Amino acid sequence: MPPPDITENKIRQRLGRDMNPKRRSLLLTLCACTLGLLASCSIERAQTAAEAQTQMIGLAKGDVLACMGIPQAKAVEGDVEVWSYETGNGRTDTVSDGYSNTNAAAAGVAQATRIGNSTYAAGAAAGSSQTSNFGFASTRHRSCTVSVVMTNGFVSRVNYSGPTGGVLTKDEQCAYAVQNCTH
């Protein structure tokens, strides 16, 4: 039972059921805008990464060094050279779920006997409980390996690999490495 100073109407107001419609609309709009702004950053990075795959074609080695820096790894085969860059913002997505179930049982028996003016009682009780738990978690660390393929000293292809983004933000983690190479 709630304390007497908290009426049902006050509880409903706190839960938002009786919130002024204009205030509720404003609150929902603010929440939607905040989520939209957060999502737009990832979408913009995904677009930057996609644009870099075409805009970097034809850049010379020196231009790549200037906009991306020294690669973490290099591979050469004939006139083809591949420079690799590890990148990302360290974002980790974790999803978890759990389940718990408890079963309990109790039983008791008592008997009273009266002899003269005295009453004698005896009893016994027993109980048991069982709990079972189950849980899981899945963690995914987003990152990107950017491979810049150069043929005869000029960029001929830009490849991305790894867990590079979300469903709507494919390759967004790759933008951190290539963003200085786009116009």
ChimeraX attribute file (.defattr): number of C-alpha atoms within 10 A of each C-alpha:
attribute: neighborCount
match mode: 1-to-1
recipient: residues
	/A:1	4
	/A:2	8
	/A:3	6
	/A:4	7
	/A:5	7
	/A:6	10
	/A:7	11
	/A:8	11
	/A:9	11
	/A:10	12
	/A:11	13
	/A:12	12
	/A:13	13
	/A:14	11
	/A:15	10
	/A:16	13
	/A:17	12
	/A:18	13
	/A:19	13
	/A:20	11
	/A:21	11
	/A:22	9
	/A:23	11
	/A:24	14
	/A:25	12
	/A:26	12
	/A:27	12
	/A:28	12
	/A:29	12
	/A:30	12
	/A:31	11
	/A:32	11
	/A:33	12
	/A:34	12
	/A:35	11
	/A:36	11
	/A:37	11
	/A:38	10
	/A:39	13
	/A:40	13
	/A:41	13
	/A:42	20
	/A:43	19
	/A:44	14
	/A:45	22
	/A:46	23
	/A:47	16
	/A:48	23
	/A:49	28
	/A:50	19
	/A:51	17
	/A:52	21
	/A:53	19
	/A:54	13
	/A:55	16
	/A:56	21
	/A:57	16
	/A:58	15
	/A:59	15
	/A:60	17
	/A:61	17
	/A:62	12
	/A:63	15
	/A:64	20
	/A:65	12
	/A:66	12
	/A:67	14
	/A:68	16
	/A:69	12
	/A:70	13
	/A:71	16
	/A:72	9
	/A:73	11
	/A:74	14
	/A:75	10
	/A:76	11
	/A:77	8
	/A:78	7
	/A:79	9
	/A:80	15
	/A:81	20
	/A:82	19
	/A:83	19
	/A:84	19
	/A:85	20
	/A:86	19
	/A:87	18
	/A:88	20
	/A:89	14
	/A:90	10
	/A:91	12
	/A:92	10
	/A:93	11
	/A:94	10
	/A:95	9
	/A:96	9
	/A:97	9
	/A:98	9
	/A:99	9
	/A:100	9
	/A:101	9
	/A:102	9
	/A:103	9
	/A:104	9
	/A:105	9
	/A:106	9
	/A:107	9
	/A:108	9
	/A:109	9
	/A:110	9
	/A:111	9
	/A:112	10
	/A:113	10
	/A:114	9
	/A:115	8
	/A:116	6
	/A:117	5
	/A:118	7
	/A:119	9
	/A:120	9
	/A:121	9
	/A:122	9
	/A:123	9
	/A:124	9
	/A:125	9
	/A:126	9
	/A:127	9
	/A:128	9
	/A:129	9
	/A:130	9
	/A:131	9
	/A:132	9
	/A:133	9
	/A:134	9
	/A:135	9
	/A:136	9
	/A:137	9
	/A:138	9
	/A:139	10
	/A:140	11
	/A:141	15
	/A:142	21
	/A:143	23
	/A:144	24
	/A:145	20
	/A:146	26
	/A:147	20
	/A:148	25
	/A:149	21
	/A:150	22
	/A:151	17
	/A:152	12
	/A:153	15
	/A:154	20
	/A:155	23
	/A:156	19
	/A:157	16
	/A:158	22
	/A:159	13
	/A:160	22
	/A:161	13
	/A:162	15
	/A:163	18
	/A:164	23
	/A:165	22
	/A:166	15
	/A:167	7
	/A:168	11
	/A:169	19
	/A:170	19
	/A:171	29
	/A:172	27
	/A:173	30
	/A:174	32
	/A:175	27
	/A:176	17
	/A:177	20
	/A:178	25
	/A:179	16
	/A:180	14
	/A:181	21
	/A:182	15
	/A:183	9
